[in-house]
């Protein structure tokens, strides 16, 4: 049995749908800009990838009022993904055999901050009764199930920036264990509130503003000037099915999730990885072995590319540890530098882009790589997309604080 992707929904700083995300990634266009959602002038990183999604125009007003923005993004992205896959829950798939897997990191702080402000200024009776259900990371999962009438397996994965990758793995395993026929798997993040943004700043992961760099130049994976991530809001969901189920309903198959691997460094809570990259390499090797291929069969790597110097260097170490000499010839890219690191939705966005890249025969570039950092001996795709019509397999790398690693192997 194999797991295939039959639909994609996306809301990102590039716009609505996969097409604008792919086109801007392929063309090396940046969507990072100064934050206008709140006054971020006192923050170390006043730059973000901001989605222009207008929930009021797309979702019922009562629903918008009682839920946080990260739920709005997730519910709409799921609707897109189902439409793209031509699936109607209850008609094309049994609600009891339909699952939902969501990756998220921060929860819904836009709603929570507003209500906590009321608590301190106007007292407890001024706080919305939906405060208890709007902010917590599993809120999108529940609301997706309600919106679509889904009653199958549903879970939320909170594993720092690897959350979305874990959600995709959870979806694939639910299908292979015959617990579902269709799974909506992906991630969502809406970090653009004063407290949510402060949490990211105190994590030590963010790029600090520099007078020498414009906002769109601040996110620099693998570059000698790398100094951290620029984060973004958005949501990306994929429709996953067993191949035989997809073929039985004559679905359009976008690609296969052919393998995956996870590992945990168990290093330090506030460090991402142990210094050699060996444990991350184990996740990479497991993903390729599960797919029945070797490093020589890989055509591209969509790197985690956090632009945190320690992480960039150890990601390179891990590729060489896993694939030896083959690592030096692998095209490596991190297109998220153009639209921002989507946290819980980062890996699903990379998967969506990798599937389109293989279909189009074009590896999108990493923007802002002017001079590769010392110690990084990789074939970085920069200065424009790279044409390659022959590759069949792509590795997507995701990792989080404390050494939470998850790698996905995609087959065209």
KEKE-3310 file (N, C-alpha, C; in steps of 0.2 Angstrom, whole numbers, plus 5000, padded with zeros to 4 digits):
npx = (5004:5002:5003:4995:4994:4980:4974:4977:4977:4979:4984:4993:5007:5009:4997:4980:4978:4988:4994:4999:5008:5017:5022:5028:5038:5045:5049:5057:5052:5050:5039:5040:5039:5038:5029:5012:5001:5001:5010:5026:5038:5046:5051:5063:5063:5055:5048:5039:5030:5014:4998:4985:4972:4955:4944:4931:4925:4924:4920:4907:4900:4897:4905:4917:4918:4919:4930:4948:4960:4969:4961:4952:4960:4964:4952:4947:4958:4957:4944:4948:4957:4949:4940:4950:4953:4942:4933:4919:4914:4904:4898:4908:4917:4916:4911:4915:4926:4935:4949:4957:4972:4982:4995:5003:5010:5010:4996:4981:4983:4979:4965:4965:4973:4966:4955:4960:4965:4953:4949:4958:4955:4941:4936:4930:4918:4917:4924:4925:4914:4920:4933:4939:4939:4944:4958:4967:4979:4972:4960:4958:4958:4946:4936:4937:4933:4919:4915:4916:4909:4916:4920:4930:4947:4956:4968:4980:4996:5009:5024:5035:5043:5042:5030:5020:5025:5025:5011:5008:5014:5007:4994:4997:5000:4988:4980:4988:4986:4973:4963:4957:4950:4952:4962:4964:4978:4989:4995:4995:4997:4996:5004:5005:5003:5005:5009:5011:5021:5031:5034:5040:5051:5058:5062:5073:5075:5073:5077:5086:5083:5092:5101:5107:5100:5086:5068:5064:5076:5080:5078:5089:5094:5107:5116:5131:5127:5118:5105:5094:5077:5063:5047:5030:5012:5000:4992:4992:4985:4984:4976:4976:4976:4975:4983:4975:4962:4961:4963:4951:4941:4944:4953:4964:4981:4993:5006:5016:5018:5031:5039:5045:5054:5058:5066:5074:5084:5086:5094:5096:5083:5082:5091:5092:5097:5109:5127:5133:5124:5121:5109:5098:5102:5099:5085:5083:5089:5081:5069:5072:5075:5063:5056:5062:5074:5090:5102:5107:5097:5089:5083:5082:5083:5072:5076:5076:5081:5082:5090:5096:5112:5119:5109:5109:5122:5123:5113:5118:5129:5121:5116:5127:5131:5121:5120:5132:5145:5135:5128:5134:5131:5117:5104:5099:5087:5078:5064:5056:5062:5057:5044:5042:5044:5033:5031:5020:5014:5024:5032:5021:5019:5031:5031:5020:5025:5036:5030:5024:5035:5042:5033:5033:5046:5056:5067:5064:5072:5082:5080:5090:5103:5118:5132:5137:5138:5152:5158:5147:5145:5136:5126:5118:5103:5101:5099:5089:5077:5080:5081:5075:5070:5070:5069:5064:5062:5060:5067:5060:5064:5062:5062:5064:5064:5074:5078:5069:5065:5059:5057:5052:5049:5046:5038:5037)
npy = (4994:5011:5029:5043:5060:5070:5082:5100:5113:5130:5145:5158:5170:5173:5173:5166:5149:5136:5140:5154:5154:5144:5151:5163:5157:5150:5160:5167:5178:5189:5190:5195:5208:5224:5222:5226:5223:5225:5236:5234:5239:5239:5227:5214:5208:5215:5211:5201:5187:5190:5186:5190:5186:5188:5184:5188:5189:5177:5167:5162:5175:5174:5162:5167:5176:5169:5162:5160:5167:5158:5147:5151:5152:5138:5131:5137:5133:5119:5118:5122:5112:5100:5104:5105:5091:5086:5081:5077:5077:5064:5061:5057:5051:5042:5049:5043:5037:5047:5057:5069:5078:5089:5101:5112:5126:5138:5140:5150:5166:5178:5180:5176:5186:5197:5194:5192:5205:5211:5205:5210:5224:5226:5216:5199:5196:5202:5194:5184:5169:5160:5160:5149:5139:5144:5147:5136:5124:5113:5118:5121:5108:5103:5112:5110:5097:5099:5108:5101:5089:5078:5063:5054:5048:5060:5072:5083:5089:5095:5099:5109:5117:5106:5101:5101:5092:5080:5079:5076:5063:5056:5056:5048:5036:5033:5030:5019:5010:5007:5014:5025:5031:5043:5057:5073:5082:5093:5109:5124:5142:5156:5168:5182:5192:5203:5196:5183:5185:5189:5178:5170:5178:5178:5164:5164:5161:5170:5181:5196:5213:5222:5237:5237:5229:5227:5224:5212:5206:5200:5186:5173:5159:5148:5157:5168:5178:5174:5174:5170:5165:5172:5173:5168:5169:5157:5143:5127:5113:5095:5083:5066:5050:5032:5024:5015:5018:5031:5029:5021:5030:5038:5049:5063:5061:5069:5066:5055:5051:5043:5039:5041:5048:5049:5056:5059:5070:5073:5082:5097:5107:5120:5120:5116:5105:5091:5093:5087:5083:5069:5063:5069:5065:5051:5051:5056:5045:5035:5039:5038:5025:5018:5022:5014:5018:5026:5038:5042:5042:5053:5068:5081:5092:5099:5109:5112:5124:5136:5147:5149:5150:5138:5128:5128:5124:5111:5105:5103:5095:5083:5079:5075:5065:5056:5053:5053:5055:5058:5069:5081:5083:5085:5096:5109:5117:5131:5137:5144:5156:5166:5168:5167:5158:5146:5139:5128:5125:5124:5113:5106:5116:5115:5102:5104:5113:5105:5095:5101:5107:5095:5091:5102:5102:5110:5117:5128:5143:5147:5162:5177:5171:5176:5174:5158:5152:5149:5132:5126:5116:5114:5111:5123:5130:5145:5162:5161:5149:5132:5122:5105:5091:5078:5072:5061:5060:5068:5075:5081:5091:5093:5101:5104:5113:5106:5095:5088:5079:5077:5069:5069:5059:5061:5055:5057)
npz = (5000:4997:5001:4994:4988:4985:4985:4988:4999:5002:5012:5012:5015:5001:4995:4991:4989:4980:4968:4968:4978:4973:4961:4966:4974:4964:4956:4965:4972:4986:5000:5013:5025:5034:5049:5050:5058:5071:5083:5081:5083:5094:5095:5092:5080:5068:5057:5046:5038:5031:5030:5019:5021:5022:5034:5038:5025:5020:5029:5041:5051:5064:5067:5065:5075:5087:5087:5085:5074:5069:5068:5058:5047:5045:5044:5032:5023:5023:5017:5004:5001:5000:4990:4980:4979:4975:4984:4994:5010:5017:5005:4995:5004:5019:5034:5046:5042:5039:5042:5052:5054:5062:5063:5074:5083:5092:5096:5098:5100:5096:5099:5112:5119:5117:5125:5137:5140:5142:5154:5163:5162:5163:5170:5175:5169:5157:5149:5134:5133:5125:5126:5133:5123:5111:5110:5112:5105:5099:5094:5080:5074:5080:5075:5062:5060:5064:5055:5043:5046:5050:5058:5060:5065:5074:5077:5085:5083:5092:5091:5091:5077:5069:5069:5059:5050:5058:5058:5045:5044:5054:5048:5037:5043:5049:5038:5032:5042:5041:5047:5042:5027:5020:5024:5030:5032:5039:5043:5053:5057:5067:5071:5073:5085:5098:5110:5106:5096:5104:5111:5102:5099:5112:5111:5105:5091:5081:5068:5070:5067:5055:5051:5039:5031:5021:5025:5017:5015:5027:5031:5029:5025:5026:5022:5023:5031:5039:5053:5060:5060:5050:5054:5049:5045:5041:5033:5027:5020:5016:5006:5009:5004:5002:4989:4981:4985:4980:4966:4964:4964:4954:4956:4954:4955:4964:4969:4979:4996:5001:5010:5027:5042:5059:5073:5089:5096:5110:5117:5122:5130:5125:5114:5097:5091:5092:5091:5080:5070:5068:5073:5067:5054:5055:5054:5041:5034:5037:5031:5017:5016:5020:5009:4999:4992:4989:4994:4981:4973:4975:4970:4974:4989:5000:5012:5030:5033:5043:5045:5057:5063:5069:5067:5053:5049:5055:5048:5036:5040:5043:5031:5024:5033:5031:5017:5012:4999:4990:4995:4991:4978:4978:4974:4985:4993:5001:5000:5009:5013:5006:5009:5022:5038:5042:5054:5062:5050:5041:5036:5029:5019:5012:5007:4998:4989:4984:4978:4967:4961:4957:4947:4938:4935:4940:4952:4965:4970:4985:4992:4995:4997:4996:4999:5003:5019:5030:5031:5026:5014:5002:4988:4984:4979:4971:4965:4956:4949:4946:4932:4930:4924:4926:4939:4952:4966:4982:4996:5011:5025:5042:5058:5076:5092:5105:5098:5089:5076:5059:5044:5027:5013:4996:4982:4964)
capx = (5000:5005:4999:4996:4991:4976:4972:4981:4974:4985:4983:5000:5008:5009:4990:4976:4980:4995:4997:5003:5014:5022:5024:5032:5044:5049:5052:5061:5049:5049:5033:5042:5038:5037:5023:5007:4996:5002:5016:5031:5044:5051:5053:5070:5061:5048:5047:5035:5026:5008:4993:4979:4965:4949:4940:4924:4922:4924:4917:4901:4902:4897:4910:4923:4918:4920:4936:4954:4963:4972:4956:4949:4965:4964:4946:4947:4963:4954:4939:4951:4960:4944:4938:4955:4953:4935:4930:4914:4913:4898:4897:4914:4920:4912:4913:4918:4932:4939:4952:4960:4979:4984:5001:5002:5015:5008:4989:4977:4985:4976:4959:4967:4976:4960:4950:4964:4965:4946:4949:4962:4952:4934:4933:4929:4912:4918:4928:4921:4914:4923:4940:4942:4940:4947:4965:4972:4981:4968:4954:4957:4956:4939:4932:4937:4928:4912:4913:4915:4905:4921:4920:4935:4952:4958:4974:4984:5003:5013:5031:5038:5043:5041:5023:5016:5028:5022:5004:5007:5016:5001:4989:4999:5000:4981:4978:4991:4983:4966:4959:4953:4951:4954:4964:4966:4984:4993:4997:4992:5000:4994:5008:5005:5000:5010:5012:5014:5027:5036:5036:5045:5058:5062:5064:5080:5075:5071:5082:5086:5083:5099:5101:5110:5096:5079:5064:5063:5082:5082:5078:5095:5096:5113:5120:5136:5124:5112:5105:5088:5071:5058:5041:5024:5006:4997:4989:4992:4983:4984:4971:4980:4972:4978:4983:4969:4956:4961:4962:4945:4937:4947:4956:4970:4986:4998:5012:5016:5022:5033:5043:5046:5058:5058:5072:5074:5091:5086:5100:5094:5077:5082:5095:5088:5100:5116:5131:5136:5119:5120:5103:5094:5104:5095:5078:5084:5091:5075:5064:5074:5075:5056:5054:5066:5078:5096:5104:5109:5090:5086:5084:5082:5081:5069:5079:5072:5083:5080:5094:5100:5118:5120:5105:5111:5128:5122:5109:5123:5132:5117:5115:5133:5131:5115:5121:5139:5147:5129:5125:5137:5128:5110:5101:5096:5083:5073:5060:5052:5065:5054:5037:5043:5044:5026:5030:5016:5012:5031:5033:5016:5020:5037:5028:5016:5030:5040:5026:5023:5042:5043:5028:5035:5053:5060:5068:5064:5078:5082:5082:5095:5109:5123:5138:5136:5141:5158:5156:5141:5147:5130:5124:5112:5099:5100:5100:5084:5075:5085:5077:5077:5064:5070:5070:5058:5061:5062:5067:5058:5067:5059:5065:5061:5068:5075:5080:5063:5067:5055:5059:5047:5051:5040:5039:5033)
capy = (5000:5018:5035:5048:5066:5071:5089:5104:5120:5135:5152:5160:5177:5174:5173:5160:5143:5134:5143:5160:5152:5141:5155:5167:5153:5148:5167:5171:5184:5189:5193:5198:5215:5226:5220:5231:5220:5228:5240:5229:5243:5238:5220:5212:5206:5219:5209:5194:5186:5192:5184:5195:5182:5191:5179:5190:5189:5170:5163:5165:5180:5171:5158:5171:5180:5165:5158:5163:5168:5152:5142:5153:5150:5131:5129:5139:5129:5113:5118:5122:5106:5096:5106:5103:5084:5084:5076:5080:5072:5061:5058:5054:5048:5041:5054:5039:5035:5053:5059:5076:5078:5096:5103:5119:5127:5143:5141:5156:5171:5185:5179:5176:5192:5202:5193:5194:5212:5213:5202:5215:5231:5226:5211:5192:5195:5205:5190:5179:5162:5155:5160:5142:5134:5147:5148:5130:5121:5108:5121:5120:5101:5102:5116:5107:5091:5102:5111:5096:5083:5073:5059:5049:5049:5067:5073:5089:5088:5101:5097:5115:5118:5100:5099:5099:5085:5075:5078:5072:5056:5054:5055:5042:5030:5031:5027:5012:5005:5006:5018:5030:5031:5050:5061:5080:5083:5099:5113:5131:5146:5164:5171:5189:5196:5205:5191:5177:5187:5190:5171:5168:5182:5175:5158:5165:5159:5175:5186:5203:5218:5226:5243:5236:5224:5228:5219:5206:5203:5198:5179:5171:5152:5145:5163:5170:5183:5171:5176:5167:5165:5177:5169:5170:5166:5154:5136:5122:5106:5091:5077:5060:5043:5026:5024:5011:5022:5037:5026:5019:5036:5042:5055:5066:5060:5074:5063:5050:5051:5037:5037:5046:5045:5053:5055:5064:5071:5073:5086:5102:5109:5126:5119:5112:5099:5090:5097:5083:5081:5062:5060:5071:5060:5045:5052:5056:5039:5031:5041:5035:5017:5016:5022:5009:5022:5028:5045:5043:5042:5059:5074:5088:5092:5105:5110:5116:5131:5141:5153:5149:5147:5132:5123:5128:5120:5104:5102:5101:5089:5078:5077:5071:5059:5051:5051:5053:5059:5060:5075:5086:5085:5086:5102:5110:5124:5133:5143:5148:5162:5171:5170:5166:5151:5145:5135:5122:5124:5125:5106:5105:5121:5113:5097:5106:5116:5100:5091:5105:5107:5089:5091:5107:5101:5116:5118:5135:5145:5150:5169:5180:5168:5180:5170:5153:5152:5144:5126:5124:5113:5111:5113:5128:5133:5152:5166:5158:5142:5127:5117:5098:5088:5070:5069:5057:5059:5074:5075:5087:5091:5098:5100:5108:5113:5100:5090:5085:5079:5073:5070:5066:5057:5062:5052:5060)
capz = (5000:4997:5002:4989:4989:4980:4985:4992:5001:5005:5013:5014:5013:4994:4993:4992:4984:4979:4962:4969:4982:4969:4956:4969:4976:4958:4954:4970:4975:4993:5003:5019:5025:5041:5052:5051:5062:5078:5083:5082:5083:5100:5094:5089:5073:5066:5050:5045:5032:5033:5025:5018:5021:5026:5037:5037:5019:5018:5034:5044:5056:5071:5068:5066:5082:5093:5086:5083:5067:5066:5066:5052:5042:5045:5041:5025:5019:5022:5012:4998:4999:4998:4983:4975:4978:4973:4989:4998:5016:5017:4998:4992:5009:5025:5039:5051:5039:5037:5048:5052:5058:5062:5066:5077:5088:5097:5098:5096:5105:5095:5103:5120:5121:5117:5130:5144:5141:5145:5161:5168:5162:5164:5175:5172:5166:5151:5144:5130:5135:5120:5128:5134:5117:5105:5110:5113:5099:5096:5092:5073:5073:5082:5071:5055:5061:5065:5048:5038:5048:5051:5064:5061:5069:5073:5082:5085:5085:5094:5091:5088:5070:5065:5070:5053:5047:5062:5056:5039:5046:5058:5043:5033:5047:5050:5032:5032:5048:5039:5052:5038:5019:5018:5029:5029:5036:5037:5049:5053:5062:5066:5077:5073:5090:5103:5115:5102:5093:5110:5113:5096:5101:5118:5110:5102:5085:5076:5065:5072:5062:5054:5047:5033:5027:5020:5028:5013:5015:5033:5031:5025:5026:5023:5019:5028:5035:5043:5060:5063:5055:5050:5054:5045:5047:5036:5034:5021:5021:5010:5006:5009:5003:5000:4981:4978:4986:4975:4960:4963:4963:4948:4958:4951:4960:4964:4971:4984:5002:5000:5016:5032:5047:5064:5078:5094:5099:5117:5118:5127:5128:5121:5108:5092:5089:5095:5086:5074:5065:5067:5075:5061:5048:5055:5051:5034:5031:5038:5026:5011:5017:5019:5002:4995:4988:4992:4992:4974:4969:4977:4965:4978:4996:5003:5018:5035:5032:5048:5045:5063:5061:5072:5063:5045:5048:5057:5043:5031:5042:5043:5024:5022:5037:5029:5010:5010:4994:4986:4997:4988:4972:4979:4974:4991:4993:5007:4997:5014:5015:5002:5012:5030:5041:5044:5060:5061:5043:5037:5032:5023:5013:5008:5003:4993:4984:4982:4973:4961:4958:4953:4942:4934:4933:4942:4959:4967:4974:4991:4991:5000:4998:4993:5000:5008:5026:5031:5034:5022:5007:4999:4981:4986:4973:4972:4959:4951:4949:4942:4928:4930:4922:4927:4946:4955:4973:4985:5004:5015:5031:5047:5065:5081:5098:5109:5093:5087:5069:5055:5037:5023:5006:4991:4975:4959)
cpx = (5004:5001:5001:4992:4987:4973:4976:4977:4979:4982:4990:5001:5008:5002:4986:4977:4987:4998:5001:5009:5019:5026:5029:5039:5048:5053:5057:5059:5048:5042:5034:5042:5037:5030:5018:5001:4995:5008:5021:5038:5049:5053:5060:5069:5055:5046:5043:5032:5018:5003:4987:4972:4960:4944:4932:4921:4921:4920:4911:4903:4902:4903:4917:4924:4920:4926:4942:4956:4966:4967:4953:4954:4964:4958:4945:4952:4960:4948:4942:4954:4955:4941:4943:4955:4947:4932:4925:4913:4906:4895:4902:4918:4916:4915:4917:4925:4936:4942:4955:4967:4981:4991:5001:5007:5012:5001:4987:4978:4981:4969:4961:4969:4970:4956:4954:4965:4958:4946:4952:4959:4945:4931:4931:4923:4912:4922:4923:4920:4917:4931:4943:4943:4943:4954:4970:4973:4976:4961:4953:4955:4948:4934:4932:4932:4921:4910:4912:4911:4909:4920:4925:4941:4955:4963:4977:4991:5006:5020:5036:5038:5042:5034:5019:5019:5025:5014:5003:5009:5010:4995:4991:4998:4993:4978:4981:4988:4976:4961:4955:4954:4954:4956:4966:4972:4987:4994:4994:4996:4998:4998:5008:5001:5005:5013:5015:5020:5033:5038:5041:5052:5061:5064:5071:5081:5074:5077:5081:5087:5090:5098:5103:5106:5089:5075:5064:5070:5084:5082:5084:5097:5102:5118:5125:5133:5118:5111:5098:5083:5067:5051:5035:5018:5004:4995:4990:4990:4983:4979:4976:4975:4977:4978:4976:4963:4955:4960:4954:4940:4939:4950:4962:4975:4992:5005:5011:5020:5024:5037:5044:5051:5058:5064:5072:5081:5091:5092:5099:5088:5077:5087:5090:5091:5107:5120:5134:5131:5118:5113:5098:5096:5100:5088:5078:5085:5084:5070:5066:5073:5068:5054:5057:5071:5085:5097:5105:5102:5087:5088:5084:5080:5078:5071:5074:5074:5081:5084:5097:5106:5120:5116:5107:5117:5127:5117:5113:5127:5128:5116:5121:5133:5126:5117:5128:5141:5141:5127:5128:5134:5120:5108:5097:5093:5079:5069:5056:5056:5061:5047:5037:5042:5037:5025:5026:5014:5018:5032:5027:5017:5026:5035:5024:5020:5034:5036:5025:5030:5043:5039:5030:5042:5057:5061:5068:5070:5077:5084:5086:5101:5114:5130:5137:5140:5147:5155:5150:5143:5141:5129:5117:5109:5098:5101:5095:5083:5080:5080:5080:5071:5064:5070:5063:5057:5064:5062:5065:5061:5064:5062:5063:5066:5068:5077:5074:5064:5061:5056:5054:5050:5045:5043:5034:5028)
cpy = (5006:5023:5040:5054:5068:5078:5093:5111:5124:5142:5154:5168:5179:5175:5167:5155:5142:5138:5150:5159:5149:5146:5160:5163:5152:5155:5170:5177:5184:5192:5195:5205:5217:5224:5226:5229:5223:5232:5236:5233:5242:5230:5219:5211:5210:5217:5202:5193:5186:5190:5189:5192:5186:5186:5181:5189:5181:5165:5166:5170:5178:5166:5162:5174:5175:5160:5162:5163:5161:5146:5144:5151:5142:5129:5131:5135:5122:5113:5118:5115:5101:5097:5104:5095:5082:5079:5080:5075:5070:5059:5054:5050:5047:5045:5050:5037:5041:5055:5066:5076:5086:5097:5111:5120:5132:5143:5148:5162:5178:5185:5180:5182:5197:5201:5194:5201:5214:5211:5208:5222:5231:5221:5204:5192:5198:5200:5185:5172:5158:5156:5153:5138:5138:5147:5142:5127:5117:5112:5121:5113:5100:5106:5113:5101:5094:5104:5106:5090:5077:5069:5053:5051:5056:5068:5080:5087:5094:5098:5103:5115:5112:5097:5097:5093:5079:5074:5074:5064:5053:5052:5049:5036:5028:5028:5019:5007:5004:5009:5023:5029:5038:5053:5068:5081:5089:5103:5121:5135:5153:5167:5178:5193:5198:5200:5185:5179:5187:5183:5169:5172:5179:5168:5158:5162:5164:5179:5193:5208:5221:5231:5242:5231:5227:5223:5212:5203:5199:5190:5176:5164:5151:5151:5165:5175:5181:5173:5174:5168:5171:5173:5172:5166:5162:5147:5133:5115:5102:5085:5071:5054:5038:5026:5020:5015:5028:5035:5024:5024:5041:5048:5057:5065:5065:5071:5058:5052:5044:5034:5043:5043:5051:5051:5061:5065:5071:5077:5091:5105:5116:5126:5115:5105:5097:5092:5093:5082:5074:5060:5063:5067:5054:5045:5053:5049:5034:5032:5038:5028:5015:5017:5018:5012:5023:5035:5047:5044:5049:5064:5081:5087:5099:5105:5113:5123:5137:5147:5154:5146:5140:5126:5123:5123:5113:5101:5099:5095:5083:5075:5073:5065:5054:5049:5051:5057:5062:5067:5081:5088:5086:5094:5103:5117:5125:5139:5147:5155:5168:5173:5169:5159:5150:5141:5129:5120:5124:5118:5105:5110:5118:5107:5099:5109:5110:5096:5095:5106:5101:5089:5096:5106:5107:5117:5125:5137:5147:5158:5172:5176:5171:5176:5165:5153:5147:5138:5123:5122:5110:5114:5117:5130:5140:5155:5163:5151:5138:5122:5110:5094:5080:5068:5066:5058:5066:5073:5081:5086:5096:5096:5105:5108:5107:5094:5085:5085:5075:5074:5066:5065:5057:5059:5055:5056)
cpz = (5000:4998:4997:4991:4983:4980:4990:4993:5004:5006:5016:5013:5005:4991:4995:4987:4983:4973:4964:4974:4978:4964:4960:4972:4970:4956:4959:4972:4982:4995:5010:5019:5033:5043:5053:5055:5068:5078:5085:5082:5089:5100:5091:5081:5071:5059:5050:5038:5034:5028:5025:5018:5025:5028:5036:5031:5017:5023:5038:5050:5063:5072:5069:5073:5088:5092:5084:5076:5064:5065:5059:5046:5040:5041:5033:5020:5018:5017:5005:4996:4997:4991:4978:4974:4975:4978:4993:5004:5016:5010:4995:4997:5015:5030:5044:5048:5036:5043:5047:5057:5057:5066:5068:5082:5094:5100:5095:5100:5103:5099:5110:5122:5122:5123:5137:5145:5144:5152:5165:5168:5164:5168:5171:5168:5159:5146:5141:5133:5131:5121:5129:5128:5111:5105:5109:5106:5095:5093:5084:5071:5075:5077:5064:5055:5061:5058:5043:5040:5049:5058:5064:5065:5068:5079:5080:5087:5086:5096:5088:5081:5066:5066:5064:5049:5051:5060:5050:5040:5050:5053:5039:5037:5048:5044:5031:5037:5046:5044:5048:5031:5016:5024:5027:5034:5034:5044:5048:5059:5061:5072:5078:5078:5095:5107:5111:5098:5098:5112:5108:5098:5107:5117:5107:5095:5079:5074:5068:5067:5061:5050:5040:5028:5027:5023:5024:5013:5022:5034:5027:5026:5022:5021:5025:5033:5039:5050:5063:5057:5055:5049:5050:5047:5040:5037:5027:5024:5015:5011:5005:5008:5001:4992:4978:4979:4981:4968:4959:4962:4957:4950:4954:4957:4959:4966:4977:4990:5003:5006:5021:5038:5053:5069:5083:5097:5106:5120:5123:5125:5124:5115:5103:5091:5092:5089:5080:5068:5064:5068:5069:5055:5049:5053:5044:5031:5032:5033:5019:5011:5016:5012:4997:4990:4992:4991:4985:4970:4971:4972:4968:4985:4998:5010:5023:5034:5037:5048:5052:5062:5063:5068:5056:5045:5050:5052:5037:5033:5042:5036:5022:5027:5034:5022:5008:5004:4989:4988:4994:4981:4972:4979:4981:4991:4999:5004:5002:5015:5011:5005:5019:5032:5044:5050:5059:5054:5038:5033:5027:5017:5009:5004:4997:4987:4981:4976:4967:4958:4954:4947:4936:4931:4934:4949:4960:4971:4981:4990:4997:5002:4994:4993:5005:5014:5026:5034:5031:5015:5004:4992:4982:4979:4975:4965:4954:4951:4944:4938:4929:4929:4924:4934:4948:4962:4977:4993:5007:5022:5036:5054:5070:5087:5102:5105:5091:5079:5065:5048:5033:5016:5001:4985:4970:4956)
residu = (UNK:UNK:UNK:UNK:UNK:UNK:UNK:UNK:UNK:UNK:UNK:UNK:UNK:UNK:UNK:UNK:UNK:UNK:UNK:UNK:UNK:UNK:UNK:UNK:UNK:UNK:UNK:UNK:UNK:UNK:UNK:UNK:UNK:UNK:UNK:UNK:UNK:UNK:UNK:UNK:UNK:UNK:UNK:UNK:UNK:UNK:UNK:UNK:UNK:UNK:UNK:UNK:UNK:UNK:UNK:UNK:UNK:UNK:UNK:UNK:UNK:UNK:UNK:UNK:UNK:UNK:UNK:UNK:UNK:UNK:UNK:UNK:UNK:UNK:UNK:UNK:UNK:UNK:UNK:UNK:UNK:UNK:UNK:UNK:UNK:UNK:UNK:UNK:UNK:UNK:UNK:UNK:UNK:UNK:UNK:UNK:UNK:UNK:UNK:UNK:UNK:UNK:UNK:UNK:UNK:UNK:UNK:UNK:UNK:UNK:UNK:UNK:UNK:UNK:UNK:UNK:UNK:UNK:UNK:UNK:UNK:UNK:UNK:UNK:UNK:UNK:UNK:UNK:UNK:UNK:UNK:UNK:UNK:UNK:UNK:UNK:UNK:UNK:UNK:UNK:UNK:UNK:UNK:UNK:UNK:UNK:UNK:UNK:UNK:UNK:UNK:UNK:UNK:UNK:UNK:UNK:UNK:UNK:UNK:UNK:UNK:UNK:UNK:UNK:UNK:UNK:UNK:UNK:UNK:UNK:UNK:UNK:UNK:UNK:UNK:UNK:UNK:UNK:UNK:UNK:UNK:UNK:UNK:UNK:UNK:UNK:UNK:UNK:UNK:UNK:UNK:UNK:UNK:UNK:UNK:UNK:UNK:UNK:UNK:UNK:UNK:UNK:UNK:UNK:UNK:UNK:UNK:UNK:UNK:UNK:UNK:UNK:UNK:UNK:UNK:UNK:UNK:UNK:UNK:UNK:UNK:UNK:UNK:UNK:UNK:UNK:UNK:UNK:UNK:UNK:UNK:UNK:UNK:UNK:UNK:UNK:UNK:UNK:UNK:UNK:UNK:UNK:UNK:UNK:UNK:UNK:UNK:UNK:UNK:UNK:UNK:UNK:UNK:UNK:UNK:UNK:UNK:UNK:UNK:UNK:UNK:UNK:UNK:UNK:UNK:UNK:UNK:UNK:UNK:UNK:UNK:UNK:UNK:UNK:UNK:UNK:UNK:UNK:UNK:UNK:UNK:UNK:UNK:UNK:UNK:UNK:UNK:UNK:UNK:UNK:UNK:UNK:UNK:UNK:UNK:UNK:UNK:UNK:UNK:UNK:UNK:UNK:UNK:UNK:UNK:UNK:UNK:UNK:UNK:UNK:UNK:UNK:UNK:UNK:UNK:UNK:UNK:UNK:UNK:UNK:UNK:UNK:UNK:UNK:UNK:UNK:UNK:UNK:UNK:UNK:UNK:UNK:UNK:UNK:UNK:UNK:UNK:UNK:UNK:UNK:UNK:UNK:UNK:UNK:UNK:UNK:UNK:UNK:UNK:UNK:UNK:UNK:UNK:UNK:UNK:UNK:UNK:UNK:UNK:UNK:UNK:UNK:UNK:UNK:UNK:UNK:UNK:UNK:UNK:UNK:UNK:UNK:UNK:UNK:UNK:UNK:UNK:UNK:UNK:UNK:UNK:UNK:UNK:UNK:UNK:UNK:UNK:UNK:UNK:UNK:UNK:UNK:UNK:UNK:UNK:UNK:UNK:UNK:UNK:UNK:UNK:UNK:UNK:UNK:UNK:UNK:UNK:UNK:UNK:UNK:UNK:UNK)
# end
